[in-house]
Amino acid sequence: MPRSHKMLDTMELPTIHRRVFRVILRAQTISYDELCVQAAELPDGTTATPEAIKHALADMIGSGLIQEADSASGTVYRISLGQTASDNSNNSGSGSIWNQLDSPPEKRL
């Protein structure tokens, strides 16, 4: 069974995983095609291929960090953190978590 994740767990993800996570987090739910469009440009200026995005997505689904769900328009993806809605209510005014998700691990702190 996948373990419960917290937002801080995402800070150690590889760059492509953090980018996919960030796009899904902002969108709340997103299709694979839209995810590929929005997550393709990485912070270092390189481009992630759809295959790399698919691999990162599969890794995060396997770990329980991302959930796959059916919708009227097809399969969509959403974040699955071990937090309640009230835990997330204080994050709306802070942009620092977005910068942390896009920055390489060696540039944090």
C-alpha positions in Angstrom: 0.0 0.0 0.0 1.4 3.4 -0.9 2.4 5.5 2.1 1.0 8.9 3.0 2.9 11.8 1.5 3.5 15.3 2.8 4.4 18.4 0.8 8.0 18.3 2.0 8.4 14.9 0.5 8.2 16.6 -2.9 11.3 18.6 -2.4 13.5 15.6 -2.9 11.9 14.5 -6.2 13.9 14.6 -9.4 13.4 17.8 -11.6 10.9 16.3 -14.0 8.9 14.8 -11.1 8.7 18.1 -9.3 7.6 19.8 -12.5 4.8 17.3 -13.1 3.8 17.6 -9.5 3.7 21.3 -9.6 1.6 21.4 -12.8 -0.9 18.9 -11.4 -1.0 20.7 -8.0 -1.9 24.0 -9.7 -4.4 22.5 -12.0 -6.0 20.3 -9.3 -7.0 17.8 -12.0 -5.5 17.5 -15.5 -5.4 15.2 -18.5 -2.2 13.6 -19.7 -2.2 15.7 -23.0 -2.6 19.0 -21.1 0.0 17.8 -18.6 2.5 17.2 -21.4 1.9 20.7 -22.7 2.3 22.4 -19.4 5.1 20.3 -17.9 7.3 20.2 -21.0 9.5 23.2 -20.2 11.8 22.5 -17.3 13.3 25.2 -15.0 16.8 24.8 -16.6 15.4 25.6 -20.0 15.4 22.0 -21.3 12.3 20.3 -22.6 10.8 17.1 -21.1 9.6 14.6 -23.6 6.1 13.1 -23.3 7.8 9.8 -22.5 9.8 11.3 -19.7 6.6 12.9 -18.3 4.8 9.6 -18.6 7.6 7.8 -16.7 7.6 10.4 -14.0 3.8 10.2 -13.7 3.9 6.4 -13.5 6.5 6.6 -10.7 4.4 9.0 -8.7 1.2 7.0 -9.3 3.1 3.9 -8.1 4.2 5.7 -4.9 0.8 7.1 -4.2 1.8 10.7 -4.7 -0.5 11.1 -7.7 -3.9 9.6 -8.2 -5.5 8.6 -11.6 -9.2 9.1 -11.9 -11.9 8.7 -14.6 -13.9 11.8 -15.6 -16.4 12.5 -18.3 -13.6 13.7 -20.6 -11.3 10.7 -19.9 -8.5 10.0 -17.4 -7.3 12.8 -15.2 -4.6 13.1 -12.6 -4.6 14.8 -9.2 -2.3 15.1 -6.2 -2.7 12.7 -3.3 -1.1 14.2 -0.2 -1.6 13.0 3.4 -3.2 16.4 4.3 -6.7 17.7 4.9 -8.1 20.7 3.1 -7.6 22.8 6.2 -3.9 22.0 6.1 -3.7 23.5 2.6 -5.7 26.6 3.4 -2.7 28.6 4.5 -0.7 28.0 1.3 -2.8 30.2 -1.1 -0.9 33.4 -0.3 2.6 31.9 -0.4 4.6 31.6 -3.7 7.7 30.2 -2.1 6.7 26.6 -2.3 6.3 27.0 -6.1 9.9 28.3 -6.3 11.1 25.4 -4.2 9.4 22.9 -6.4 11.1 24.3 -9.5 14.6 24.8 -8.1 17.2 22.0 -8.1 17.8 20.3 -4.8 21.3 21.8 -4.5 20.0 25.4 -4.7 17.5 25.0 -1.8 18.0 26.3 1.7 
